[in-house]
Amino acid sequence: MKNKAVLELADVKAVAAAAEAEALKNNWAVTIAIVDDGGHLLWLQRLDGAPAISAHIAPAKAHTAALGRRESKVYEDVINQGRTSFLSAPTVAGMLEGGVPVMKDGQCIGAVGVSGVKSNEDAQIARAGIAAIGL
């Protein structure tokens, strides 16, 4: 039997705080979502001024990154390169850049999704959050 790390509440809070700090440093109004390895929501934080729709998009990006065990940008690229049939993939809605998996020892233990600014900036915020726990 294998052992697997999990995100604990202290980890989630550290990721959220670092992601928020990155967003505020750049004056970016975003929503930050953190999910476990099954894509289940652990944290949702909508900063002042973030668009209402970002509260739906951020969790979807995180969910996609967790279930796919890769950045959500991969799916956006696949679709943009012409494989539009991928839009029919079941239960995968956040196929836009900004969802980043949290990987430890080669295993996905969760993901961070951010929405509200340019997609590459969303991903920058997510990565800054993950870096706070040394991953």
C-alpha positions, 0 to 999 in steps of 0.5 A: 500500500502506498502513502499519499500526502494531502493538503491540510487546512494549514496548507490551504491557508498558506496557499491562499494567503500567498496567492492573495498577496501576489494578486494584491501586489499587482493590483489584480482583482481575482477569485482564488479557488483551492481544491483537493485531489478529487476536485472538491472545493476547499477554499474560495476567496473573491477579492474586492472588485473581482468579477462575479463570474470569476467565482464560477470560473476559478473553481472550474479551473482548479477542478480541471487541473486536479482531475487532469493532473496538469495545468488547465492551459493544456486543455485550452491549447488542445482546443485552440489547436483544433481539437474542438471535440474535447469541449464535450469531455464530461465534467471538465468545464475549466479548460482555460489557463489559470488552473495549476495542480499541486504536485508532491512526490509525483502525485497530485494532491490538489489544485489552485484555480484563479480567475479575474485577470489575463489567463497567464496572470491567473496562473502566475497567482496560482503558482505563487500560492503553491510556492508558499508550501514549497512545491 
